């Protein structure tokens, strides 16, 4: 599709002869993402002002208590050092961003008065700055007024390297300026076409300056507010037991009219995915279960009870195995798995390629995950325009053996291949989960047929996905040869997602393992 065709479609939207949905569908068919298509309309002054939600509430409350079960329990309620989705979701109950994405790819304001566009002067022509006008009359849960000071502070707080926040890469190169009490300008170091990442979505939750300013930098994790949030969101904290449960009550002063619907929330954490699935599908003890990573055969049996049903959504998150490119068993300058080291076996591409040949993706998808998985050979799968049609990996034990043999990795008397003093014997870690332990067993069996010995390690999810950088068993530290987990894509543009393979994002001691390149890959 040429530029003139796109401009013609935009004019049709402006005239009213083409619905927004029709424009977005045309752009998606041409390879653009729905959010990017929506942003094109915003730049032309055609932003959608309200979220297209099917339910139109007429009053606040009345919905009773919503009970959710998260088998991976939240361990804190600070969104900027969230170690995983469990902590991000828990924080979102209390905190809000300036804007977020709806299911149609529209940017919807929360704490912003409007979405910045070229037409309203919010987006600079050179792509190097965005000006946000903030909603007035919003109050923090303690009654203090929300203002531009809170927005500027949040960005500075997250950008401080001494704090080791997981959102540091989003904010470290920004300059925020308070223009007045309810206007903020965000300046980028260079032209930034996808400007809607800072202050937006799960990485953009705004913190109250008056609650957090005494605990910045190295003191940030000592703040009592990390477990007693003071937000602007639809619910106020009642009780939080880290690693166990959250109770929240409706915010009667919430700034969005007739929301929230539920009078209270209860979030139960811990246990395992199968127990969580049973508590929703079979006993109906809970209303919603999150991330029910359970073998599909078991889910079907539980659904047969008729108390609940599964919903499956295709997205951009991917369950994958990561190979460590540093040496997790060697210290360099007092640091284990240092970026200055090189993995003694995975430095050889033949070994990496052989490992890929030993993963039966299709079999794992069909016989373990069933309806809950789509097989892929790509790391980046969505939006579709970024998905490579050329990446193809097969499952072939014979070819893996031939490849290793040709590369000089010979089988010893114990059946394990070695070259020099290096054996193909690896520690393979993941979290405790039925499907993951089955995957580990399947891959261990395939590797044994190629002369590779895997030691399997499973870590309790609350520990594995925890945010304690002193813990040796977190997936961020990656003190193993191989690890498996689901990596999430939290915004529609893939730039941040793919920073997991940028050398400047290598997780290491200096950044308290808070950066995104956990494999320590550097080309």
C-alpha positions as CSV (number, residue, x, y, z in Angstrom):
1,X,0.0,0.0,0.0
2,X,1.4,3.4,-1.0
3,X,1.3,6.6,1.0
4,X,-1.3,8.1,-1.3
5,X,-3.6,5.1,-0.6
6,X,-3.2,5.5,3.2
7,X,-4.0,9.3,2.9
8,X,-7.1,8.5,0.8
9,X,-8.4,6.1,3.5
10,X,-7.7,8.7,6.2
11,X,-9.7,11.3,4.3
12,X,-12.6,8.8,4.1
13,X,-12.5,8.4,7.9
14,X,-12.5,12.2,8.2
15,X,-15.5,12.5,5.9
16,X,-17.3,9.7,7.7
17,X,-17.6,7.4,4.7
18,X,-15.1,4.8,6.3
19,X,-15.5,3.7,9.9
20,X,-12.4,3.7,12.2
21,X,-12.7,0.0,12.5
22,X,-12.6,-0.4,8.7
23,X,-9.5,1.8,8.4
24,X,-7.7,-0.2,11.1
25,X,-8.7,-3.5,9.5
26,X,-7.3,-2.2,6.1
27,X,-4.0,-1.2,7.8
28,X,-3.7,-4.6,9.6
29,X,-4.3,-6.4,6.2
30,X,-1.5,-4.3,4.8
31,X,0.9,-5.4,7.6
32,X,0.5,-2.5,10.1
33,X,-0.4,-3.1,13.7
34,X,-3.8,-2.0,15.0
35,X,-2.2,0.4,17.6
36,X,0.0,2.0,14.9
37,X,-3.0,2.4,12.6
38,X,-4.8,4.1,15.4
39,X,-1.9,6.4,16.0
40,X,-2.0,7.4,12.3
41,X,-5.5,8.6,12.9
42,X,-4.5,10.4,16.1
43,X,-1.7,12.2,14.2
44,X,-4.4,13.4,11.8
45,X,-6.6,14.7,14.5
46,X,-9.0,11.7,14.4
47,X,-8.3,10.3,17.8
48,X,-11.0,8.3,19.4
49,X,-12.0,10.1,22.6
50,X,-13.6,7.2,24.5
51,X,-12.9,3.5,24.9
52,X,-15.4,1.4,23.0
53,X,-16.6,-0.8,25.9
54,X,-19.8,-2.7,25.4
55,X,-21.0,-2.2,29.0
56,X,-22.1,1.3,29.9
57,X,-22.3,1.5,33.7
58,X,-25.0,3.8,35.2
59,X,-23.7,3.8,38.7
60,X,-20.7,3.0,40.8
61,X,-20.5,-0.3,42.6
62,X,-23.2,-2.9,43.0
63,X,-21.2,-5.8,41.6
64,X,-20.3,-7.4,44.9
65,X,-16.8,-9.0,45.3
66,X,-14.8,-10.2,42.4
67,X,-12.5,-13.1,43.4
68,X,-9.5,-13.8,41.3
69,X,-6.8,-16.5,41.7
70,X,-3.2,-16.0,40.6
71,X,-1.2,-19.1,41.2
72,X,1.9,-16.9,40.9
73,X,1.5,-14.6,43.8
74,X,2.5,-11.0,43.9
75,X,5.3,-10.2,46.3
76,X,5.1,-6.4,46.2
77,X,3.0,-3.6,44.7
78,X,5.6,-1.3,43.1
79,X,5.0,-1.5,39.3
80,X,8.5,-0.2,38.4
81,X,10.4,-3.1,39.8
82,X,7.8,-5.7,38.9
83,X,9.6,-9.0,38.3
84,X,6.7,-10.4,36.2
85,X,3.1,-10.1,35.2
86,X,1.9,-11.2,38.6
87,X,3.4,-8.0,40.2
88,X,2.4,-5.8,37.2
89,X,-1.3,-6.9,37.3
90,X,-1.4,-6.5,41.1
91,X,0.0,-3.0,40.9
92,X,-2.5,-2.0,38.2
93,X,-5.3,-2.5,40.7
94,X,-4.1,0.7,42.5
95,X,-2.0,2.7,40.0
96,X,-2.8,4.1,36.6
97,X,-0.8,5.3,33.5
98,X,-1.5,8.5,31.6
99,X,-3.0,6.3,28.9
100,X,-3.4,2.6,27.9
101,X,-4.4,0.5,25.0
102,X,-7.9,-0.9,24.4
103,X,-8.7,-4.1,22.4
104,X,-9.1,-2.1,19.1
105,X,-5.6,-0.7,19.3
106,X,-6.8,2.8,20.4
107,X,-4.8,4.8,23.0
108,X,-7.3,5.6,25.8
109,X,-6.6,8.3,28.4
110,X,-6.6,7.5,32.1
111,X,-4.7,10.2,33.9
112,X,-4.3,12.3,30.8
113,X,-7.0,14.8,29.8
114,X,-6.6,13.8,26.1
115,X,-4.3,11.8,23.9
116,X,-1.6,13.8,22.3
117,X,-1.8,14.3,18.5
118,X,-0.3,16.4,15.8
119,X,-3.7,18.2,15.5
120,X,-3.9,19.2,19.1
121,X,-0.2,20.2,19.3
122,X,0.7,17.3,21.6
123,X,3.1,15.6,19.2
124,X,6.0,17.6,17.8
125,X,6.5,17.6,14.1
126,X,10.1,16.5,14.5
127,X,9.1,13.4,16.5
128,X,11.3,14.4,19.4
129,X,8.8,15.5,22.0
130,X,5.3,14.8,23.2
131,X,3.2,17.1,25.5
132,X,0.7,15.5,27.8
133,X,-2.2,17.5,29.3
134,X,-3.3,15.9,32.6
135,X,-6.7,15.3,34.0
136,X,-7.7,17.8,36.7
137,X,-9.5,16.9,39.9
138,X,-7.8,13.5,40.3
139,X,-6.9,12.6,43.9
140,X,-4.5,10.1,45.3
141,X,-6.0,7.6,47.7
142,X,-4.8,9.7,50.7
143,X,-6.7,12.8,49.4
144,X,-3.7,14.7,47.9
145,X,-4.1,16.2,44.4
146,X,-2.5,14.5,41.4
147,X,-0.3,16.9,39.4
148,X,2.5,17.2,36.9
149,X,5.0,16.9,39.8
150,X,4.0,13.2,40.2
151,X,4.5,12.5,36.5
152,X,8.0,14.1,36.3
153,X,9.0,12.4,39.6
154,X,7.9,8.9,38.4
155,X,10.1,9.2,35.3
156,X,13.1,10.4,37.3
157,X,12.5,7.7,39.9
158,X,12.4,4.9,37.4
159,X,15.4,6.2,35.4
160,X,17.7,6.2,38.4
161,X,20.3,3.4,37.9
162,X,20.8,3.1,41.6
163,X,17.2,2.0,42.0
164,X,17.6,-0.8,39.5
165,X,14.0,-0.6,38.4
166,X,12.8,-3.0,35.7
167,X,11.5,0.0,33.7
168,X,14.8,1.9,33.7
169,X,15.4,1.3,29.9
170,X,12.1,3.1,29.2
171,X,13.0,6.3,31.1
172,X,16.8,6.5,31.2
173,X,17.2,8.7,28.1
174,X,14.2,11.0,28.6
175,X,13.9,14.6,29.7
176,X,10.6,15.5,31.4
177,X,9.6,19.2,32.0
178,X,6.7,20.5,34.0
179,X,5.1,23.2,31.9
180,X,2.4,24.0,34.4
181,X,0.6,22.1,37.2
182,X,-1.2,19.8,34.7
183,X,1.0,19.8,31.6
184,X,4.2,17.8,31.0
185,X,6.5,17.7,28.1
186,X,8.5,14.5,27.3
187,X,11.6,15.0,25.2
188,X,13.3,12.1,23.5
189,X,17.0,11.9,22.6
190,X,16.1,11.4,18.9
191,X,13.1,11.3,16.7
192,X,10.8,8.6,18.1
193,X,7.9,7.4,15.9
194,X,6.5,5.2,18.6
195,X,6.3,7.7,21.4
196,X,3.5,6.0,23.4
197,X,5.7,3.9,25.7
198,X,6.8,6.1,28.5
199,X,3.9,6.9,30.9
200,X,1.7,4.4,29.0
201,X,0.5,0.9,29.8
202,X,2.1,-1.4,32.3
203,X,5.4,0.5,32.3
204,X,3.7,3.8,32.7
205,X,2.0,3.6,36.1
206,X,2.3,6.9,37.9
207,X,3.5,7.1,41.5
208,X,2.8,9.8,44.1
209,X,5.8,12.0,44.6
210,X,4.9,12.8,48.2
211,X,4.9,9.1,49.1
212,X,8.0,8.0,47.2
213,X,10.4,11.0,47.2
214,X,12.0,10.0,50.5
215,X,12.8,6.6,49.1
216,X,14.7,7.0,45.9
217,X,17.8,5.4,44.4
218,X,19.3,2.7,46.6
219,X,16.7,3.3,49.2
220,X,13.8,2.7,46.9
221,X,13.1,-0.9,48.0
222,X,12.8,0.1,51.6
223,X,9.6,2.2,51.1
224,X,6.6,0.9,53.1
225,X,4.5,2.0,50.1
226,X,5.9,-0.9,48.1
227,X,3.4,-3.1,50.0
228,X,0.9,-0.3,51.0
229,X,0.1,1.4,47.7
230,X,-1.3,4.9,47.5
231,X,-2.6,5.3,43.9
232,X,-5.3,7.0,41.8
233,X,-6.8,3.7,40.6
234,X,-10.3,2.3,41.0
235,X,-9.5,0.3,44.2
236,X,-7.8,1.1,47.5
237,X,-5.7,-1.3,49.5
238,X,-7.3,-3.0,52.4
239,X,-4.8,-5.8,53.1
240,X,-1.8,-7.3,51.3
241,X,0.1,-10.4,52.4
242,X,3.1,-10.7,50.1
243,X,3.2,-14.0,48.3
244,X,-0.4,-14.8,49.4
245,X,-3.3,-12.4,49.0
246,X,-4.6,-9.0,48.2
247,X,-7.9,-7.4,49.4
248,X,-9.0,-4.1,47.9
249,X,-12.1,-1.9,48.3
250,X,-13.7,0.3,45.6
251,X,-12.4,3.9,45.5
252,X,-15.6,5.9,46.1
253,X,-13.7,9.1,44.8
254,X,-12.6,7.5,41.6
255,X,-12.2,10.0,38.8
256,X,-14.0,8.0,36.1
257,X,-17.8,8.3,36.6
258,X,-19.8,5.1,37.4
259,X,-16.7,3.0,38.0
260,X,-15.6,0.6,39.3
261,X,-18.5,-1.9,39.0
262,X,-17.2,-4.3,41.7
263,X,-17.4,-3.3,45.3
264,X,-14.3,-5.2,46.3
265,X,-11.5,-7.4,44.9
266,X,-9.9,-10.4,46.4
267,X,-6.8,-11.8,44.8
268,X,-5.6,-15.1,46.1
269,X,-2.0,-16.1,45.2
270,X,0.2,-19.2,45.4
271,X,-0.4,-22.8,44.9
272,X,-0.2,-24.2,41.4
273,X,-1.9,-23.8,38.1
274,X,-3.9,-27.0,38.3
275,X,-5.3,-26.1,41.7
276,X,-6.2,-22.6,40.4
277,X,-8.0,-24.1,37.4
278,X,-9.9,-26.5,39.6
279,X,-10.9,-23.6,41.9
280,X,-12.6,-21.8,38.9
281,X,-13.7,-24.5,36.6
282,X,-14.8,-27.3,39.0
283,X,-15.6,-25.8,42.4
284,X,-16.4,-22.2,41.3
285,X,-14.6,-20.9,44.5
286,X,-13.1,-18.1,42.4
287,X,-14.5,-16.1,39.5
288,X,-11.4,-15.8,37.4
289,X,-8.2,-17.7,37.1
290,X,-5.0,-16.2,35.6
291,X,-2.6,-17.9,33.3
292,X,-3.9,-21.5,33.7
293,X,-0.8,-23.2,32.3
294,X,-2.2,-26.7,32.7
295,X,-2.2,-29.6,30.3
296,X,-5.2,-29.2,27.9
297,X,-6.4,-32.7,28.7
298,X,-6.8,-31.8,32.4
299,X,-8.5,-28.5,31.5
300,X,-11.1,-30.3,29.4
301,X,-11.9,-32.6,32.3
302,X,-12.3,-29.7,34.7
303,X,-14.5,-27.8,32.2
304,X,-16.8,-30.8,32.1
305,X,-18.0,-29.9,35.6
306,X,-19.9,-27.0,33.9
307,X,-18.9,-24.4,36.5
308,X,-16.7,-22.3,34.2
309,X,-15.0,-22.3,30.8
310,X,-11.6,-21.5,29.4
311,X,-10.9,-18.6,27.2
312,X,-7.9,-18.6,24.9
313,X,-6.3,-15.6,23.3
314,X,-3.5,-15.4,20.7
315,X,-1.0,-12.8,21.6
316,X,2.7,-11.9,21.3
317,X,4.0,-13.6,24.5
318,X,6.2,-16.6,23.9
319,X,7.2,-19.6,25.9
320,X,10.8,-20.4,25.0
321,X,14.1,-21.9,26.1
322,X,17.0,-19.5,26.5
323,X,20.6,-20.5,26.2
324,X,23.1,-18.7,28.4
325,X,25.9,-17.1,26.4
326,X,28.0,-16.3,29.5
327,X,29.6,-18.9,31.7
328,X,27.3,-19.4,34.8
329,X,29.9,-21.5,36.5
330,X,32.8,-19.0,36.4
331,X,33.4,-15.7,38.1
332,X,35.1,-12.8,36.4
333,X,36.0,-9.8,38.5
334,X,33.8,-11.3,41.3
335,X,30.8,-11.7,39.1
336,X,29.2,-15.0,38.1
337,X,27.8,-15.3,34.6
338,X,29.7,-12.1,33.7
339,X,29.2,-10.6,30.3
340,X,33.0,-10.7,30.0
341,X,32.8,-14.5,30.0
342,X,31.8,-16.9,27.2
343,X,29.8,-20.1,27.6
344,X,32.3,-23.0,27.0
345,X,29.8,-25.0,24.9
346,X,27.1,-22.5,23.6
347,X,29.8,-20.3,22.1
348,X,29.9,-23.0,19.4
349,X,27.0,-22.4,17.0
350,X,26.9,-26.1,16.2
351,X,25.9,-26.8,19.8
352,X,23.2,-24.1,19.7
353,X,21.8,-25.4,16.4
354,X,21.8,-29.0,17.7
355,X,19.9,-27.9,20.8
356,X,17.2,-26.4,18.5
357,X,16.9,-29.6,16.6
358,X,16.2,-31.5,19.8
359,X,13.1,-29.6,20.7
360,X,9.9,-31.2,19.4
361,X,7.8,-28.0,19.2
362,X,4.9,-29.6,17.4
363,X,4.6,-32.5,19.8
364,X,4.9,-30.3,22.9
365,X,2.2,-28.0,21.5
366,X,-0.2,-30.7,20.5
367,X,0.1,-33.1,23.5
368,X,0.7,-30.8,26.4
369,X,-0.7,-27.3,25.6
370,X,-3.4,-28.2,23.1
371,X,-5.7,-25.2,22.6
372,X,-3.4,-23.1,24.7
373,X,-0.5,-22.9,22.2
374,X,0.5,-22.1,18.7
375,X,3.8,-23.6,17.5
376,X,6.4,-21.1,16.2
377,X,10.0,-20.9,15.2
378,X,10.2,-17.2,15.6
379,X,10.9,-15.2,18.8
380,X,9.0,-12.2,17.4
381,X,5.6,-13.4,16.3
382,X,3.3,-10.4,16.4
383,X,2.4,-7.9,15.0
384,X,2.2,-10.1,11.8
385,X,4.3,-7.7,9.7
386,X,7.3,-8.4,11.8
387,X,6.9,-12.2,11.7
388,X,9.5,-13.9,9.5
389,X,8.1,-16.5,7.1
390,X,11.7,-17.9,6.6
391,X,12.5,-19.1,10.2
392,X,11.9,-22.8,10.3
393,X,13.3,-25.3,12.8
394,X,12.7,-29.0,12.6
395,X,12.9,-31.8,15.2
396,X,15.6,-34.2,14.0
397,X,17.8,-36.1,16.5
398,X,19.8,-37.8,13.7
399,X,20.8,-34.4,12.2
400,X,21.7,-33.1,15.7
401,X,24.0,-36.0,16.2
402,X,25.6,-35.5,12.8
403,X,26.1,-31.8,13.5
404,X,27.8,-32.4,16.8
405,X,30.0,-35.1,15.5
406,X,31.1,-32.9,12.6
407,X,31.9,-30.1,15.0
408,X,34.3,-32.4,17.0
409,X,32.0,-33.2,20.0
410,X,32.7,-36.9,20.6
411,X,30.8,-39.3,22.9
412,X,32.8,-40.5,25.9
413,X,32.5,-43.8,27.8
414,X,29.5,-42.3,29.7
415,X,27.7,-41.5,26.5
416,X,28.1,-37.7,27.0
417,X,29.7,-35.7,24.2
418,X,32.8,-33.6,25.0
419,X,35.5,-31.6,23.3
420,X,38.7,-31.1,25.2
421,X,37.7,-30.5,28.9
422,X,34.2,-29.3,28.1
423,X,31.3,-31.7,28.4
424,X,27.8,-31.2,27.0
425,X,26.2,-31.4,30.4
426,X,23.9,-28.5,31.3
427,X,21.6,-27.3,34.0
428,X,18.1,-26.6,32.6
429,X,15.9,-24.5,35.0
430,X,12.3,-23.2,35.0
431,X,9.5,-22.6,37.4
432,X,7.3,-25.3,39.1
433,X,4.5,-26.0,36.6
434,X,3.1,-29.3,35.3
435,X,3.5,-28.5,31.6
436,X,7.0,-27.1,32.1
437,X,8.2,-30.1,34.0
438,X,6.8,-32.3,31.2
439,X,8.6,-30.2,28.6
440,X,11.8,-30.5,30.6
441,X,11.4,-34.3,30.6
442,X,10.7,-34.5,26.9
443,X,13.7,-32.3,26.0
444,X,16.0,-34.2,28.4
445,X,15.1,-37.5,26.7
446,X,15.7,-36.1,23.2
447,X,19.1,-34.6,24.3
448,X,20.2,-37.9,25.8
449,X,19.8,-39.5,22.4
450,X,22.3,-36.9,21.0
451,X,24.9,-37.3,23.8
452,X,23.8,-34.3,25.8
453,X,23.0,-34.6,29.5
454,X,20.6,-32.3,31.2
455,X,20.1,-31.7,34.9
456,X,16.6,-30.5,35.5
457,X,15.8,-27.8,38.1
458,X,12.4,-26.4,39.0
459,X,12.0,-23.3,41.2
460,X,8.8,-22.2,43.0
461,X,7.3,-19.5,40.8
462,X,7.2,-16.8,43.5
463,X,11.0,-17.2,43.8
464,X,11.8,-17.7,40.1
465,X,9.8,-14.6,39.1
466,X,10.7,-12.6,42.2
467,X,12.3,-9.2,42.3
468,X,14.9,-9.8,45.0
469,X,18.3,-9.3,43.3
470,X,20.0,-11.1,46.2
471,X,18.2,-14.3,45.3
472,X,20.4,-16.7,43.2
473,X,17.4,-18.6,41.7
474,X,15.6,-15.8,39.8
475,X,15.2,-16.0,36.1
476,X,16.8,-12.6,35.8
477,X,20.0,-13.8,37.3
478,X,20.0,-16.9,35.1
479,X,22.7,-18.8,36.9
480,X,22.1,-21.9,34.8
481,X,23.0,-23.1,31.3
482,X,19.4,-23.1,30.0
483,X,16.1,-21.7,31.3
484,X,12.5,-21.6,30.2
485,X,9.7,-19.1,30.8
486,X,7.2,-16.9,29.0
487,X,8.4,-13.5,27.9
488,X,5.7,-10.9,27.6
489,X,5.2,-8.1,25.0
490,X,3.5,-5.3,27.0
491,X,3.1,-2.7,24.2
492,X,2.3,-3.0,20.5
493,X,5.6,-1.8,19.0
494,X,8.3,-4.5,19.2
495,X,11.3,-2.3,19.9
496,X,11.4,-2.8,23.6
497,X,10.5,-6.5,23.3
498,X,13.6,-7.0,21.0
499,X,15.9,-5.1,23.4
500,X,16.2,-8.5,25.0
501,X,19.0,-9.0,22.5
502,X,20.8,-5.7,22.7
503,X,24.2,-5.6,24.3
504,X,23.5,-2.4,26.3
505,X,20.6,-4.3,27.9
506,X,22.7,-7.2,29.3
507,X,21.6,-8.1,32.9
508,X,24.6,-7.9,35.2
509,X,25.7,-7.1,38.7
510,X,26.2,-3.4,37.9
511,X,22.5,-3.0,37.0
512,X,21.4,-5.4,39.7
513,X,20.2,-7.8,36.9
514,X,17.3,-5.4,36.1
515,X,18.0,-5.1,32.4
516,X,16.3,-7.1,29.7
517,X,19.1,-9.1,27.9
518,X,19.1,-12.1,30.3
519,X,20.9,-14.4,27.8
520,X,23.9,-12.0,27.7
521,X,23.9,-12.3,23.9
522,X,26.2,-9.9,22.2
523,X,27.0,-10.0,18.5
